[in-house]
Amino acid sequence: MNSPGSGHVLRFEVRADFTERYPVQTVGDQECTEWWIPAEDLDALNDAIVGLIELVETVREPPATEGS
């Protein structure tokens, strides 16, 4: 189970015939783009993954200290 303030950055390839159905969304700055895949399409996304899923980075927020 992930703690609050933690997350993982993953890299993987997805077949173009799947991703072309969804517009690319810009989040944050112009260099940060992603596809927003609806939850009901996640099984199809999993089937469209090509190759391995790579863990790029794990980000953890330090635990809160008393009084903060």
N, C-alpha and C positions, 0 to 999 in steps of 0.2 A: 504494500500500500504506500502510495506517495505521501510525503508530508506536505503541509501547506508551503508554498513558495519553492517547490522543486519541480523539475521537468527534465525532459530528455529531447535532444535534437537528433533526428534520424535522417538518413539519406537512403533513398531507394529509387529505382526506376519503375515507371509505369508505362504500359503500352499507350501510344499516342491515340489510338482509336477510342480509348476510354477517356483520356483527359480532354480531348477536343470537345466533349459534350459540356464542359464546365468553363465559365469565364475565369481568367486569372484575376485574382484580387490583390490589390496593393495594400500592405499593412505597414504602418510606420513610415519609413522612407521609401523612395522609389525603387531601391534595390532589393527590398524585402517583398517578395511576391509568393503567393500560394494559391492552391485550388481549395475551395470550400466544398467538400463532398458531403451531401446530406447523409444522415445516419442510415436511412433506408437503403443507401447505395454502398455501404461499407463491404458487404459480401462481394459485390462486383469489383470494388477497388482491390480487395485482397486477391481476387482471381487475376487481376490485371498486373500485379506486381511481377517484375522481371528480375531474376537474380536474387542476390542477398540483400538484407536490410542491414545497414551499417549504423552503429551508434557513434555519432560524431562528438557529442558533448553531453555531460550531465551537469545541470545547474541546481545548486541547493542554496536556499536562503539560510543564513546562520540562525540557530535557535534564538528565540527571544530571551533576553535577560530580564531578570526581575526588575520591575519599575520602568520598563520601556514600553 
